[in-house]
Amino acid sequence: MELSDGLDLERAWLATFLGGIVALVVGSLAFPRRVYDGFLWRYFWGPVDADAHGATCAVRNGGVTERLYGQTACAGADGIVATPGYTVVSTVSYAIVLVFMLVGVLLLLRRLDVRMSKRFYFALFPFMLFGGALRVVEDVNATFVREGAEMLIPFPTVGLIISPFIYFTMFAITLAALVGTISLSKRGVIDEFEPALGGVGAVALAATLTVLLYVSATSDLVGFYPAVAVIVLVGATLIAAAFWVLSERYAPQINAGTGAMGILVVWGHSVDGLANVLSLDWHDELGLPVEYGSKHVVNAAVDRYTGIIQPEWLTDAIGTVWPFLLIKVAAAVAVVWVFDREIFEESPRYAYLLLIAILAVGLGPGTRDMLRATLGI
């Protein structure tokens, strides 16, 4: 590809990005009820508002937002109602934005002349754990609000660490760390940027976990149930180890492209699956003080249809969310299989970037669910 072609692609991406923002701003100003209230607020900001205040729902009526704290009140509310969590519209929108941002990152990596490698992949691993842990800071914030205590982080600033905006926050932090470490490497301050990049993520993760543990130790509103984290981490490790041993022995072609990177993909999505199963179906057995609900459309569908299909005695014994773990593991193995040597040889930047994104969308939410249950919030 010629340099001019690369510049044209970058300009086209930037023009599309700015054009989308302008269209949303102009549409919101020209048609506030339809564009802002009926789309942006209903599917994106409204759920964040309700989540930040620990409300059952947020209601938008006549340009005014009200938070309600009961299912009955929400069901009878007049106006546009938004509840914490995802909808089909928001999920599809986030998927489209994710693909678009991946293209932008791909163009940026090419402009920075970043050499994609397994070391780069593993260097970003701490950032995925950090993103999940940072989201739990907001969960602590919401717990304080529900109990009438002062917010740790005021609204609307706290919206930056609530889904989906936390993804943009994490993108900005990771991008700053990447550009900074690459700059240090090119100036000769450090030999290679990957270890430094991973170190930044590890320090950020450690700092966030320290804050959470401090709040747990000093506040009666936040508990500590380490059995959750132990079961999730050990269980995910056993699943990933079993995958590696069995695939290497009976189907080594599955790992031909990803190698050890595939273990991390299966491990990350196993963390997500196990954290959901424990928090949704086994919270009573673990002594957790909170009854959790499904916020993701896929998880909620699995919960609903499993309860319909399987016998009642089996539901009483093992719950209804266990197929979600099987789906997550099966999907992770399928992804690892698809990423063969040819993909990495033909388009290494795209392959590595997509594999990183696939790991992040499982491990980030999984870390959040695990830590949230571990703190009993």
VOTIDREN-788553 format. One line per field, with one value per residue (C-alpha): chain; residue in three letters; residue number from 1; x negated, y negated, z negated. Coordinates in steps of 0.1 Angstrom, whole numbers. Example, Ala and Ser with C-alpha at 12.3 -4.5 7.8 and 13.67 -1.06 7.14 Angstrom:
<atoms>
unit	(A / A) .
code	(ALA / SER) .
pos	(1 / 2) .
c1	(-123 / -137) .
c2	(45 / 11) .
c3	(-78 / -71) .
</atoms>
This chain:
<atoms>
unit	(A / A / A / A / A / A / A / A / A / A / A / A / A / A / A / A / A / A / A / A / A / A / A / A / A / A / A / A / A / A / A / A / A / A / A / A / A / A / A / A / A / A / A / A / A / A / A / A / A / A / A / A / A / A / A / A / A / A / A / A / A / A / A / A / A / A / A / A / A / A / A / A / A / A / A / A / A / A / A / A / A / A / A / A / A / A / A / A / A / A / A / A / A / A / A / A / A / A / A / A / A / A / A / A / A / A / A / A / A / A / A / A / A / A / A / A / A / A / A / A / A / A / A / A / A / A / A / A / A / A / A / A / A / A / A / A / A / A / A / A / A / A / A / A / A / A / A / A / A / A / A / A / A / A / A / A / A / A / A / A / A / A / A / A / A / A / A / A / A / A / A / A / A / A / A / A / A / A / A / A / A / A / A / A / A / A / A / A / A / A / A / A / A / A / A / A / A / A / A / A / A / A / A / A / A / A / A / A / A / A / A / A / A / A / A / A / A / A / A / A / A / A / A / A / A / A / A / A / A / A / A / A / A / A / A / A / A / A / A / A / A / A / A / A / A / A / A / A / A / A / A / A / A / A / A / A / A / A / A / A / A / A / A / A / A / A / A / A / A / A / A / A / A / A / A / A / A / A / A / A / A / A / A / A / A / A / A / A / A / A / A / A / A / A / A / A / A / A / A / A / A / A / A / A / A / A / A / A / A / A / A / A / A / A / A / A / A / A / A / A / A / A / A / A / A / A / A / A / A / A / A / A / A / A / A / A / A / A / A / A / A / A / A / A / A / A / A / A / A / A / A / A / A / A / A / A / A / A / A / A / A / A / A / A / A / A / A / A / A / A / A / A / A / A / A / A / A) .
code	(MET / GLU / LEU / SER / ASP / GLY / LEU / ASP / LEU / GLU / ARG / ALA / TRP / LEU / ALA / THR / PHE / LEU / GLY / GLY / ILE / VAL / ALA / LEU / VAL / VAL / GLY / SER / LEU / ALA / PHE / PRO / ARG / ARG / VAL / TYR / ASP / GLY / PHE / LEU / TRP / ARG / TYR / PHE / TRP / GLY / PRO / VAL / ASP / ALA / ASP / ALA / HIS / GLY / ALA / THR / CYS / ALA / VAL / ARG / ASN / GLY / GLY / VAL / THR / GLU / ARG / LEU / TYR / GLY / GLN / THR / ALA / CYS / ALA / GLY / ALA / ASP / GLY / ILE / VAL / ALA / THR / PRO / GLY / TYR / THR / VAL / VAL / SER / THR / VAL / SER / TYR / ALA / ILE / VAL / LEU / VAL / PHE / MET / LEU / VAL / GLY / VAL / LEU / LEU / LEU / LEU / ARG / ARG / LEU / ASP / VAL / ARG / MET / SER / LYS / ARG / PHE / TYR / PHE / ALA / LEU / PHE / PRO / PHE / MET / LEU / PHE / GLY / GLY / ALA / LEU / ARG / VAL / VAL / GLU / ASP / VAL / ASN / ALA / THR / PHE / VAL / ARG / GLU / GLY / ALA / GLU / MET / LEU / ILE / PRO / PHE / PRO / THR / VAL / GLY / LEU / ILE / ILE / SER / PRO / PHE / ILE / TYR / PHE / THR / MET / PHE / ALA / ILE / THR / LEU / ALA / ALA / LEU / VAL / GLY / THR / ILE / SER / LEU / SER / LYS / ARG / GLY / VAL / ILE / ASP / GLU / PHE / GLU / PRO / ALA / LEU / GLY / GLY / VAL / GLY / ALA / VAL / ALA / LEU / ALA / ALA / THR / LEU / THR / VAL / LEU / LEU / TYR / VAL / SER / ALA / THR / SER / ASP / LEU / VAL / GLY / PHE / TYR / PRO / ALA / VAL / ALA / VAL / ILE / VAL / LEU / VAL / GLY / ALA / THR / LEU / ILE / ALA / ALA / ALA / PHE / TRP / VAL / LEU / SER / GLU / ARG / TYR / ALA / PRO / GLN / ILE / ASN / ALA / GLY / THR / GLY / ALA / MET / GLY / ILE / LEU / VAL / VAL / TRP / GLY / HIS / SER / VAL / ASP / GLY / LEU / ALA / ASN / VAL / LEU / SER / LEU / ASP / TRP / HIS / ASP / GLU / LEU / GLY / LEU / PRO / VAL / GLU / TYR / GLY / SER / LYS / HIS / VAL / VAL / ASN / ALA / ALA / VAL / ASP / ARG / TYR / THR / GLY / ILE / ILE / GLN / PRO / GLU / TRP / LEU / THR / ASP / ALA / ILE / GLY / THR / VAL / TRP / PRO / PHE / LEU / LEU / ILE / LYS / VAL / ALA / ALA / ALA / VAL / ALA / VAL / VAL / TRP / VAL / PHE / ASP / ARG / GLU / ILE / PHE / GLU / GLU / SER / PRO / ARG / TYR / ALA / TYR / LEU / LEU / LEU / ILE / ALA / ILE / LEU / ALA / VAL / GLY / LEU / GLY / PRO / GLY / THR / ARG / ASP / MET / LEU / ARG / ALA / THR / LEU / GLY / ILE) .
pos	(1 / 2 / 3 / 4 / 5 / 6 / 7 / 8 / 9 / 10 / 11 / 12 / 13 / 14 / 15 / 16 / 17 / 18 / 19 / 20 / 21 / 22 / 23 / 24 / 25 / 26 / 27 / 28 / 29 / 30 / 31 / 32 / 33 / 34 / 35 / 36 / 37 / 38 / 39 / 40 / 41 / 42 / 43 / 44 / 45 / 46 / 47 / 48 / 49 / 50 / 51 / 52 / 53 / 54 / 55 / 56 / 57 / 58 / 59 / 60 / 61 / 62 / 63 / 64 / 65 / 66 / 67 / 68 / 69 / 70 / 71 / 72 / 73 / 74 / 75 / 76 / 77 / 78 / 79 / 80 / 81 / 82 / 83 / 84 / 85 / 86 / 87 / 88 / 89 / 90 / 91 / 92 / 93 / 94 / 95 / 96 / 97 / 98 / 99 / 100 / 101 / 102 / 103 / 104 / 105 / 106 / 107 / 108 / 109 / 110 / 111 / 112 / 113 / 114 / 115 / 116 / 117 / 118 / 119 / 120 / 121 / 122 / 123 / 124 / 125 / 126 / 127 / 128 / 129 / 130 / 131 / 132 / 133 / 134 / 135 / 136 / 137 / 138 / 139 / 140 / 141 / 142 / 143 / 144 / 145 / 146 / 147 / 148 / 149 / 150 / 151 / 152 / 153 / 154 / 155 / 156 / 157 / 158 / 159 / 160 / 161 / 162 / 163 / 164 / 165 / 166 / 167 / 168 / 169 / 170 / 171 / 172 / 173 / 174 / 175 / 176 / 177 / 178 / 179 / 180 / 181 / 182 / 183 / 184 / 185 / 186 / 187 / 188 / 189 / 190 / 191 / 192 / 193 / 194 / 195 / 196 / 197 / 198 / 199 / 200 / 201 / 202 / 203 / 204 / 205 / 206 / 207 / 208 / 209 / 210 / 211 / 212 / 213 / 214 / 215 / 216 / 217 / 218 / 219 / 220 / 221 / 222 / 223 / 224 / 225 / 226 / 227 / 228 / 229 / 230 / 231 / 232 / 233 / 234 / 235 / 236 / 237 / 238 / 239 / 240 / 241 / 242 / 243 / 244 / 245 / 246 / 247 / 248 / 249 / 250 / 251 / 252 / 253 / 254 / 255 / 256 / 257 / 258 / 259 / 260 / 261 / 262 / 263 / 264 / 265 / 266 / 267 / 268 / 269 / 270 / 271 / 272 / 273 / 274 / 275 / 276 / 277 / 278 / 279 / 280 / 281 / 282 / 283 / 284 / 285 / 286 / 287 / 288 / 289 / 290 / 291 / 292 / 293 / 294 / 295 / 296 / 297 / 298 / 299 / 300 / 301 / 302 / 303 / 304 / 305 / 306 / 307 / 308 / 309 / 310 / 311 / 312 / 313 / 314 / 315 / 316 / 317 / 318 / 319 / 320 / 321 / 322 / 323 / 324 / 325 / 326 / 327 / 328 / 329 / 330 / 331 / 332 / 333 / 334 / 335 / 336 / 337 / 338 / 339 / 340 / 341 / 342 / 343 / 344 / 345 / 346 / 347 / 348 / 349 / 350 / 351 / 352 / 353 / 354 / 355 / 356 / 357 / 358 / 359 / 360 / 361 / 362 / 363 / 364 / 365 / 366 / 367 / 368 / 369 / 370 / 371 / 372 / 373 / 374 / 375 / 376 / 377) .
c1	(0 / -13 / -18 / 8 / 33 / 26 / 31 / 64 / 76 / 66 / 83 / 115 / 116 / 111 / 137 / 162 / 155 / 159 / 189 / 207 / 201 / 213 / 244 / 253 / 247 / 267 / 295 / 297 / 300 / 325 / 346 / 339 / 368 / 363 / 325 / 313 / 341 / 354 / 320 / 289 / 304 / 327 / 301 / 268 / 267 / 300 / 287 / 255 / 274 / 295 / 265 / 245 / 273 / 281 / 316 / 339 / 345 / 341 / 370 / 367 / 398 / 399 / 361 / 360 / 345 / 359 / 345 / 369 / 360 / 387 / 400 / 436 / 426 / 406 / 434 / 459 / 436 / 445 / 418 / 388 / 376 / 340 / 327 / 291 / 276 / 276 / 304 / 304 / 300 / 271 / 254 / 255 / 244 / 214 / 204 / 204 / 185 / 160 / 153 / 149 / 125 / 105 / 100 / 88 / 64 / 51 / 44 / 27 / 5 / -6 / -13 / -34 / -50 / -43 / -55 / -27 / -39 / -30 / -49 / -27 / 4 / -7 / -18 / 18 / 31 / 29 / 49 / 78 / 78 / 74 / 105 / 126 / 112 / 118 / 154 / 158 / 148 / 181 / 200 / 186 / 197 / 232 / 233 / 225 / 253 / 279 / 270 / 271 / 234 / 213 / 202 / 166 / 167 / 194 / 218 / 214 / 176 / 183 / 200 / 165 / 160 / 195 / 201 / 200 / 180 / 154 / 143 / 134 / 117 / 96 / 89 / 75 / 54 / 40 / 33 / 15 / -6 / -13 / -24 / -44 / -64 / -70 / -83 / -106 / -118 / -125 / -144 / -166 / -154 / -143 / -153 / -118 / -84 / -65 / -78 / -73 / -38 / -29 / -44 / -22 / 9 / -3 / -8 / 26 / 42 / 24 / 34 / 70 / 71 / 54 / 82 / 109 / 93 / 88 / 125 / 135 / 114 / 126 / 163 / 192 / 209 / 184 / 176 / 150 / 157 / 124 / 140 / 155 / 122 / 105 / 131 / 132 / 94 / 87 / 116 / 106 / 70 / 81 / 104 / 76 / 51 / 75 / 81 / 43 / 35 / 64 / 60 / 22 / 27 / 57 / 61 / 29 / 41 / 64 / 33 / 13 / 18 / 22 / -1 / -2 / 20 / 49 / 47 / 52 / 83 / 99 / 88 / 103 / 137 / 138 / 133 / 164 / 185 / 176 / 181 / 216 / 225 / 214 / 229 / 262 / 269 / 247 / 248 / 268 / 244 / 214 / 231 / 232 / 255 / 266 / 289 / 275 / 293 / 284 / 275 / 263 / 289 / 271 / 267 / 304 / 315 / 295 / 310 / 345 / 345 / 326 / 352 / 379 / 362 / 345 / 364 / 373 / 353 / 322 / 328 / 330 / 298 / 275 / 293 / 300 / 269 / 244 / 248 / 234 / 200 / 202 / 210 / 181 / 156 / 169 / 168 / 132 / 120 / 137 / 119 / 86 / 91 / 101 / 69 / 46 / 11 / 24 / 43 / 12 / -10 / 13 / 24 / 6 / 17 / 54 / 51 / 34 / 56 / 88 / 75 / 68 / 103 / 118 / 99 / 108 / 146 / 145 / 119 / 129 / 165 / 155 / 130 / 156 / 182 / 157 / 144 / 179 / 191 / 158 / 167 / 204 / 217) .
c2	(0 / -34 / -61 / -83 / -55 / -52 / -90 / -88 / -61 / -80 / -111 / -92 / -76 / -110 / -126 / -99 / -102 / -139 / -138 / -113 / -135 / -166 / -148 / -137 / -172 / -189 / -163 / -167 / -204 / -204 / -175 / -171 / -149 / -125 / -123 / -131 / -119 / -91 / -77 / -90 / -94 / -63 / -38 / -53 / -80 / -71 / -36 / -52 / -78 / -52 / -30 / -58 / -66 / -30 / -36 / -9 / -33 / -68 / -86 / -115 / -137 / -172 / -176 / -166 / -134 / -116 / -85 / -59 / -31 / -5 / 18 / 7 / -30 / -24 / -4 / -32 / -61 / -87 / -95 / -77 / -50 / -37 / -9 / 0 / 25 / 32 / 34 / 48 / 13 / 4 / 37 / 35 / -2 / 7 / 35 / 11 / -15 / 12 / 23 / -14 / -21 / 10 / -3 / -36 / -19 / 2 / -30 / -46 / -15 / -17 / -54 / -47 / -18 / 5 / 41 / 64 / 94 / 118 / 96 / 67 / 89 / 99 / 64 / 53 / 81 / 60 / 32 / 56 / 66 / 29 / 20 / 45 / 34 / -3 / 5 / 19 / -14 / -27 / 2 / -8 / -43 / -32 / -11 / -42 / -62 / -35 / -35 / -73 / -78 / -103 / -94 / -85 / -101 / -127 / -125 / -131 / -124 / -89 / -83 / -79 / -46 / -32 / -10 / -19 / -51 / -32 / -16 / -50 / -59 / -28 / -33 / -68 / -55 / -26 / -48 / -73 / -46 / -31 / -64 / -73 / -41 / -40 / -76 / -66 / -36 / -57 / -82 / -55 / -59 / -23 / 6 / 20 / 5 / 38 / 44 / 8 / 8 / 39 / 23 / -7 / 15 / 36 / 5 / -9 / 25 / 27 / -8 / -2 / 31 / 14 / -12 / 15 / 35 / 3 / -6 / 30 / 29 / -5 / -5 / 16 / 11 / 32 / 68 / 93 / 128 / 142 / 176 / 160 / 149 / 181 / 203 / 181 / 178 / 215 / 227 / 206 / 218 / 254 / 249 / 232 / 259 / 286 / 268 / 266 / 302 / 317 / 295 / 301 / 338 / 344 / 313 / 292 / 273 / 253 / 236 / 234 / 197 / 183 / 206 / 196 / 165 / 189 / 200 / 164 / 161 / 192 / 182 / 147 / 159 / 186 / 159 / 142 / 173 / 185 / 151 / 149 / 185 / 179 / 144 / 153 / 188 / 195 / 162 / 177 / 207 / 183 / 161 / 130 / 103 / 92 / 109 / 101 / 99 / 103 / 70 / 85 / 95 / 128 / 137 / 128 / 150 / 180 / 176 / 173 / 201 / 226 / 221 / 229 / 259 / 278 / 297 / 279 / 303 / 295 / 258 / 262 / 281 / 262 / 230 / 217 / 197 / 227 / 229 / 194 / 208 / 235 / 209 / 186 / 214 / 228 / 194 / 188 / 221 / 214 / 180 / 195 / 221 / 195 / 175 / 197 / 190 / 176 / 148 / 137 / 139 / 120 / 92 / 93 / 60 / 67 / 102 / 92 / 62 / 83 / 110 / 84 / 70 / 104 / 111 / 77 / 80 / 112 / 105 / 69 / 76 / 109 / 92 / 67 / 94 / 114 / 85 / 71 / 105 / 107 / 74 / 83 / 52) .
c3	(0 / 9 / -18 / -1 / -4 / -41 / -45 / -26 / -49 / -80 / -67 / -58 / -93 / -110 / -88 / -96 / -133 / -134 / -111 / -134 / -164 / -145 / -133 / -169 / -183 / -156 / -157 / -195 / -192 / -164 / -175 / -213 / -222 / -193 / -190 / -225 / -247 / -225 / -214 / -231 / -266 / -264 / -253 / -264 / -291 / -308 / -319 / -331 / -351 / -368 / -375 / -390 / -414 / -423 / -409 / -395 / -365 / -354 / -337 / -312 / -308 / -295 / -296 / -333 / -347 / -377 / -394 / -407 / -432 / -427 / -399 / -405 / -403 / -371 / -355 / -361 / -352 / -325 / -300 / -286 / -310 / -311 / -333 / -341 / -317 / -280 / -254 / -219 / -205 / -227 / -223 / -185 / -186 / -208 / -185 / -155 / -175 / -186 / -150 / -139 / -168 / -160 / -125 / -139 / -163 / -134 / -114 / -145 / -151 / -114 / -117 / -149 / -132 / -161 / -156 / -166 / -185 / -213 / -237 / -228 / -233 / -268 / -277 / -273 / -296 / -329 / -313 / -308 / -345 / -354 / -334 / -352 / -386 / -378 / -370 / -405 / -420 / -405 / -420 / -454 / -446 / -438 / -470 / -490 / -472 / -479 / -516 / -518 / -522 / -503 / -468 / -463 / -429 / -421 / -392 / -363 / -366 / -377 / -344 / -329 / -347 / -339 / -309 / -280 / -287 / -307 / -274 / -260 / -293 / -292 / -255 / -263 / -293 / -273 / -243 / -264 / -280 / -246 / -229 / -260 / -262 / -224 / -226 / -254 / -234 / -203 / -223 / -238 / -274 / -274 / -252 / -244 / -250 / -258 / -293 / -303 / -288 / -308 / -339 / -336 / -334 / -364 / -385 / -376 / -385 / -418 / -428 / -420 / -439 / -469 / -469 / -468 / -496 / -517 / -513 / -521 / -553 / -565 / -555 / -568 / -534 / -515 / -525 / -516 / -503 / -489 / -481 / -450 / -436 / -445 / -428 / -397 / -393 / -401 / -380 / -350 / -353 / -353 / -323 / -304 / -313 / -303 / -270 / -263 / -272 / -253 / -222 / -221 / -224 / -201 / -179 / -178 / -148 / -171 / -186 / -155 / -150 / -185 / -205 / -242 / -234 / -230 / -266 / -278 / -255 / -270 / -305 / -302 / -289 / -316 / -342 / -328 / -326 / -361 / -377 / -362 / -373 / -409 / -413 / -397 / -408 / -438 / -458 / -486 / -490 / -491 / -517 / -495 / -508 / -473 / -448 / -413 / -381 / -344 / -327 / -294 / -268 / -260 / -297 / -304 / -274 / -287 / -322 / -308 / -283 / -305 / -332 / -306 / -290 / -319 / -346 / -377 / -399 / -379 / -382 / -420 / -420 / -397 / -386 / -351 / -342 / -338 / -300 / -298 / -309 / -283 / -256 / -267 / -267 / -233 / -217 / -230 / -217 / -183 / -181 / -189 / -162 / -136 / -142 / -123 / -110 / -77 / -94 / -114 / -83 / -60 / -83 / -117 / -130 / -123 / -137 / -170 / -175 / -170 / -193 / -220 / -216 / -219 / -251 / -265 / -260 / -281 / -307 / -315 / -324 / -340 / -363 / -373 / -381 / -401 / -422 / -427 / -441 / -461 / -478 / -482 / -464) .
</atoms>
